[in-house]
């Protein structure tokens, strides 16, 4: 198995030195003795005025020595739940993180805030790793990030046994579950921590875990006595939109381009595709249309993946076209859209991938196109896998739930949250089915015709052939097989081929039809279709329509910071972003490590002209005020003519 701990770090992390601060300091500005008051740390170090949700409860639990299982949506502030206890408790907090990219962002951001943070990994030089180890043993670190593979090395465990460990934080804890969408076998070994460090509090954190996955996390990590903190899963700033790729409106790539140009020009986004080949084709095509689009998949060299990822993280409007190999642990807050050009294999995967949009809390889009071939491909991949029958059964149920989310006619957000046991009392008003309720139709008779045709042709043909039979198209193959004599030949002329394809897709989604196991796309009847064939039940299906008008056309979308600004405000906004870019480039870190868009937007609207006023801006802690306050005040004062 590929070892992520062996993946080289992007250059931006190499620029964050453990020992090389301006003036030769061995610690970041502001490091050292801190107040044990969580509220004061939140304000002075991180620049926020108050906790969100259950953050304070979790921090108090862990700071007091308790174990915890934390489920909190992406962008909900999970990191503070272990970072602040690590600053309160004596010793160093050890964070088990699955990806180099996540370590990079966390360490860079923490050091900007004056926190003594480092990462141990094989991408660093021997000298730098040795310096990090000395700092750990000398008590000069607040947080140490490490991958599970490296943590489990006997040498690393011995090192930690000689250090004072404040806590263990197991990030992306769903990776421990064999039923999860990002299973990492190395995570199972982390149960050893309870045995080797019995007095050290442990907390496991994830944004995506249904009830069975939560139970497995508890069992495998020995967290039976841990308090469980399950936050609301809702991300109200994300608009969910799902359309069929064969519903009209042009090809999938044309519709994607129209979506980006009309709704997210010049903004960062992620486009997910199922195959490496399609990733490269879509990235090349978007680039040919004048967009900055880059590919990312496991087939690229490590150097190219690193280069593209760094460009995405540090750029202001880069689009990453990727397989699911990209994204876990990406902290970029201003991703304004996540688009899927293929169906995800589970609601957990969909929720986590779409959750990479709008981490800053500003409006974002989760936009997806899917079609019949996606359903067939995913089912074939599952049926042909080497997993045991029990695992296949669970994965098949997860895929059915994902299809159900796509095909429903009620509020998508209510269904999405219900999957995770989180109820939403009323429709959200911010998904496509709420904004433009889909039409339905009584598809009972056409569905019976389709099922009969599958049966009478021998339950071994694909959709296109079945449509030829239903519509009475006498092809050479059809005549050779004698199917032009069947009772179902020509009985389906009331629907166009595209309409029949949609109907077959929905019958597959509802489990009334099954796909074959040999990769040829043949369909067969599922036992559940018999009541419909016998006339005992009816079926209403979603009527596909042309893609809905964009939110901008409807005029109902909340404004982003740079949307619809007056010319004078636009000039200040551009100047603030240019200042951030200059400071970020000088240090080799992403712009959002300096300040998030939300912080710049508050500067824009509040226009502080003194350091005291700047200190009141959300996201400006003591360290960042000291580092950057004068720079941004100079920009604001110049804009105001002061």
PyMOL commands that set and color helices and strands:
alter all, ss='L'
color gray80, all
select helices_A, chain A and resi 4-6+11-14+22-24+38-44+55-63+80-88+100-112+126-137+148-151+154-162+173-176+185-196+211-220+252-263+276-288+302-314+347-354+372-383+389-407+412-419+432-435+444-456+463-470+476-480+483-485+497-509+527-533+551-554+567-587+591-594+597-606+611-615+622-640
alter helices_A, ss='H'
color red, helices_A
select strands_A, chain A and resi 68-71+92-96+117-120+143-146+165-170+201-206+227-230+238-244+268-272+293-296+319-322+335-340+364-370+440-442+513-515+523-525+540-542
alter strands_A, ss='S'
color yellow, strands_A
deselect
rebuild
show_as cartoon
